[in-house]
Amino acid sequence: MASIESEGYASVLRIPWARTVFATALLGRFAFALIPLSAVFTFQERTGSFATAGLAIAAYGLTTITLPLKARLVDRYGQYRVLLPLAGLSAACIGGAAVITTSSAVPVLFPIALFAVGGSAVPPLGPAMRSNWRAMTSDSAARKQAAYSLDSTCEETLFLAGPLTVGIMITAVPAWVGLAAAALLLVLGTSVMVCTAPIRDQRWEVRAAGMPGRRQHFDTVVRIPGLFAILIAMFALASGVSIVYISVAELATTQGHRSAAGYIESGMVIASVVGGLIWGKLNLASVPRTVQLGGLLTLLATAVLGTAALADTLWGLAAGLSIAGLAIAPTFVTAYLASDDVAPDNRQAEASSWVNTAYNLGAASGAAGAGVLVDSVGGQSGLLLSGAVLTLGVVLCLVGAHRLR
């Protein structure tokens, strides 16, 4: 039976160094919320083509596959040695790409390639911050859940504020300024975070002793029993949500209120933040993590399928998807906790990074499939497809539940 945990978010933030490290990590991660829309408009202004802008975003997005490798380096060599060089390289490439787009003499493929290199070097700030939370809350499982919930809901808030910030900026300055500002925030936030005493002195580090052998270098935590079921759940979540976003855009356009799509999607994000904050206060230690994931995906699937029946009105869409949004951040929190449960102590950052990678790959797959479907048969069918994908994720997740036990 779920119960309310008395230890809340204030106690998490009272942990020594927690506020400083968390605030600076959020500053660096805010760059990730600014980059996508800034890049779209930067390359569109440079070429006059959204197709070229889409190529740049796709090239940047494909680099997400390097995240587990970078997280493994953090696990092995520590945050101070790995995050700072990565942030410097990434910021230099992304900022350089932004500046180069202002010159028509340079072929556009060059800044796109530089932008992709910057994406491949982006430091794994999310997995690193969760490693810090693990160290700070090692004495209390309930406090760790609260910390992860706080982290996930704040990250959701950043991704709500990022596009709004870019939208305001481009009314006053060229879009490349937003991309350059993101590069600056990335290196600034990372630098201050890794220079705090606990990280600089490696007080919070849990790393494998010695250098890995050749076989260990190419081993992957995905083979750890139980982790694959978690990744399937995150892939299904991302695919379903991505399909929902494209379907909402089509339905809003068809009903003559294109701008409403942004408000409806923002409502989902706000609901996700609320859901994450509530979830962090619940004590569900007696319920297996995979069962929790299955239950959250079931709520999401049910709400999306119910929304399909209300798709004739924008108010119906907004109401149904707000209920669906309540499950998004809790699913992230539960997946991060579950990956901690199954991974060895010295590879938890890598396992956590695979959660993000599975989500990013699922989002890309969902968007690609939904675009074709929605163009052919409309947004209501897209919502039905999203519900079906999420339901399949529930089945596959629960089939793998015994592996987590």
C-alpha positions, 0 to 999 in steps of 0.5 A, a space after each residue: 500500500 502506498 503511503 506518504 513519506 514524511 521526509 520531503 524535498 526540503 530535507 534533500 536540499 539541506 544535504 551539504 553541497 546539494 543546492 550548489 551542485 544541483 543548481 549548477 547542474 541545472 544551469 548546464 542542462 538548461 543548455 539542452 533545452 535551448 539547443 533544439 529550437 535555437 538550432 532549427 531557427 539558426 540553420 533555417 535563417 542561414 539557408 531559408 530551408 527547414 529541411 536543412 534545419 531538420 538535417 542539422 537536428 537529425 545529425 545532432 540527435 543521432 549523437 545521443 548514442 554516444 551517451 552511454 560511452 561517455 557515462 562509462 568514462 565518468 564511472 571509470 575516471 570520475 566527473 572532474 576528469 571527464 565532464 570538464 573536457 567534454 563540456 569545453 569541446 562541446 561548447 566550442 563546437 556548438 558555439 563555433 557552428 553558431 558563429 559560422 552560420 553568419 557567414 554565407 561564404 562557408 558551406 552550410 555542411 561545415 557548421 552542421 558537421 561541427 554542430 554534430 561533433 558538439 553533440 557527440 561531446 555533450 557531457 552526460 550531466 543528467 547521469 552524473 547528477 544522479 550519481 551525485 544524488 546516489 552518493 548524497 542519499 546513500 543512507 535513505 532509499 526514500 530520500 533517494 526517490 525524493 531526490 530523483 523526483 526533484 531532479 526529473 521534475 526540474 528537468 521537465 521544467 527546463 524543457 518547458 522554459 527552454 522553447 519559451 526562452 528561445 521564442 522570446 530571444 528570437 524576437 530581439 536577436 538572431 537565432 544564432 545568439 541563442 545557440 551561442 548562449 546555450 554553449 556558454 551555459 553548458 560550459 559555465 554550469 559544468 565548470 562550476 559543478 565539477 569544481 565544487 569540493 565533493 566532486 573535485 576531491 572525488 568524495 562522491 565517486 564510486 569507480 572500478 579499480 584498475 583499467 579494464 581489459 579489452 573485453 570489458 571495454 566493449 561489454 555493455 550494461 544492457 546485458 545485465 538481467 532486468 535492464 532490458 525490460 526497463 529500456 523497453 518501457 522507456 522506448 515505448 514511453 518515448 515513442 508514444 509521447 512523440 506520436 502524441 505530439 505530432 498527432 496534436 499538431 495535426 489535430 490543432 491545425 485541422 481545427 484551425 487553431 495551430 498555436 493551440 498545439 503548443 499550449 496543449 503540449 505545455 499542459 502535458 509538461 506541467 502535468 508531468 511536473 506535478 506527477 513527478 512531485 507527487 510520486 517522489 513523496 510516495 513510498 512504494 518500496 514493496 512494489 517491484 519497479 517493473 510493476 510500477 513501470 507497467 502501471 504508469 504506462 497503463 495509466 498513460 496508455 488508457 489516458 491517450 486512448 481515452 483522449 482519442 475519443 475526445 479528439 473532436 475538440 481541443 478542450 477534450 484533447 487538453 483534458 485527456 492529455 493532461 491526465 496522461 502527462 501525470 505519468 511521464 515524470 514518474 516513469 522517468 524516476 522509476 526507470 532511473 531507480 530501477 536501473 540503479 537496482 540492477 546495475 553494479 555500483 561502479 556502472 550505475 551512471 552508464 546504466 542511467 545513461 541507457 535510460 536516456 538513450 532508449 528514450 531518445 531513440 524511441 522519440 526518433 522512431 515514434 516521430 518518423 512513424 507518426 509523420 507518415 501515419 498522420 499525413 495519411 489518416 489524421 491525428 486521431 489515428 495517431 493517438 490510437 497508434 500511440 495507445 497501442 505502442 504504450 500498451 505493447 510496452 506494458 506487456 513487454 515490461 511486465 513479461 520482464 518483471 521476474 528478471 528484476 525480482 
